[in-house]
C-alpha cells in the first residue's frame, strides 16, 4: 500500500474536443483543400484557353485588297451655298480580297 496510483486530472470540457469534432475538423480541412485545388485547376484551364485563343483565333491581320476598277456614277458640285461649297460623289468599286 505504500505505492499510490497516480491520478491524472480531467481537462475541462470546453478545452477538449470530442473525437467527432476532430474528425469533422479534418474532414472540413480536406474538403477546403479539394475546393481550392479545384478552383485553381479551373483558373489554370481558363488562362490556357484564353492564351491559345489569343494566338490562334483572335490574331488580327491587315487585309490585302486589290482594286479592279472604280466607276463614278454621280458627281455634283454645289457652289453658292451659305455654309461652304461642297462636292457630292457616288462611286462603285470592284475589288478582290486576297
C-alpha positions as CSV (number, residue, x, y, z in Angstrom):
1,X,0.0,0.0,0.0
2,X,2.9,2.2,0.0
3,X,2.5,3.0,-3.7
4,X,-0.2,5.3,-4.7
5,X,-1.8,5.3,-8.1
6,X,-1.0,8.4,-9.9
7,X,-4.3,10.0,-11.0
8,X,-4.4,12.4,-13.9
9,X,-6.9,15.2,-13.5
10,X,-9.5,15.6,-16.2
11,X,-9.3,18.6,-18.5
12,X,-12.2,21.0,-18.6
13,X,-14.9,20.1,-21.1
14,X,-14.6,23.4,-23.0
15,X,-10.9,22.8,-23.9
16,X,-11.3,19.2,-25.0
17,X,-12.6,18.3,-28.4
18,X,-14.5,15.1,-28.8
19,X,-13.4,12.6,-31.4
20,X,-16.4,13.5,-33.6
21,X,-15.3,17.2,-33.6
22,X,-11.7,16.3,-34.5
23,X,-12.9,14.1,-37.4
24,X,-15.2,16.8,-38.6
25,X,-12.4,19.3,-38.4
26,X,-10.1,17.1,-40.5
27,X,-13.0,16.4,-43.0
28,X,-13.5,20.2,-43.3
29,X,-9.8,20.8,-44.0
30,X,-9.7,18.1,-46.6
31,X,-12.9,19.5,-48.2
32,X,-11.5,23.0,-48.2
33,X,-8.2,21.8,-49.8
34,X,-10.1,19.9,-52.5
35,X,-12.2,23.0,-53.2
36,X,-9.1,25.2,-53.5
37,X,-7.4,22.7,-55.8
38,X,-10.5,22.5,-58.0
39,X,-10.8,26.3,-58.3
40,X,-7.0,26.7,-59.1
41,X,-7.3,24.0,-61.8
42,X,-10.3,25.7,-63.4
43,X,-8.4,29.0,-63.3
44,X,-5.3,27.4,-65.0
45,X,-7.5,25.9,-67.7
46,X,-9.2,29.2,-68.4
47,X,-5.9,31.0,-68.6
48,X,-4.5,28.4,-71.0
49,X,-7.7,28.6,-73.2
50,X,-7.5,32.4,-73.3
51,X,-3.8,32.3,-74.3
52,X,-4.4,29.7,-77.0
53,X,-7.4,31.7,-78.4
54,X,-5.4,34.9,-78.4
55,X,-2.6,33.5,-80.5
56,X,-4.8,31.5,-82.9
57,X,-8.4,32.7,-83.5
58,X,-8.1,36.3,-82.4
59,X,-5.0,37.2,-84.4
60,X,-5.7,40.4,-86.4
61,X,-4.1,40.7,-89.8
62,X,-4.1,43.7,-92.2
63,X,-6.4,42.9,-95.1
64,X,-4.9,42.7,-98.6
65,X,-7.3,44.2,-101.2
66,X,-6.8,44.6,-104.9
67,X,-8.9,47.1,-106.9
68,X,-10.2,46.0,-110.3
69,X,-11.8,49.3,-111.1
70,X,-13.6,52.4,-109.9
71,X,-16.6,54.0,-111.6
72,X,-18.0,57.4,-110.8
73,X,-21.8,57.2,-111.0
74,X,-22.9,60.6,-109.8
75,X,-21.0,63.8,-109.4
76,X,-22.5,67.0,-108.1
77,X,-20.6,70.2,-107.4
78,X,-22.5,72.5,-105.1
79,X,-21.5,76.1,-105.0
80,X,-23.1,79.3,-103.7
81,X,-24.4,77.6,-100.5
82,X,-24.1,79.5,-97.3
83,X,-22.1,77.1,-95.1
84,X,-19.5,76.2,-97.7
85,X,-19.2,74.9,-101.2
86,X,-19.0,71.1,-101.5
87,X,-18.8,68.0,-103.7
88,X,-21.2,65.0,-103.7
89,X,-19.9,61.9,-105.4
90,X,-21.0,58.3,-105.7
91,X,-18.5,55.5,-106.5
92,X,-18.8,51.9,-107.5
93,X,-15.6,50.0,-106.6
94,X,-14.8,46.5,-107.8
95,X,-12.3,44.8,-105.5
96,X,-10.9,41.3,-104.9
97,X,-9.9,40.4,-101.4
98,X,-6.9,38.1,-101.3
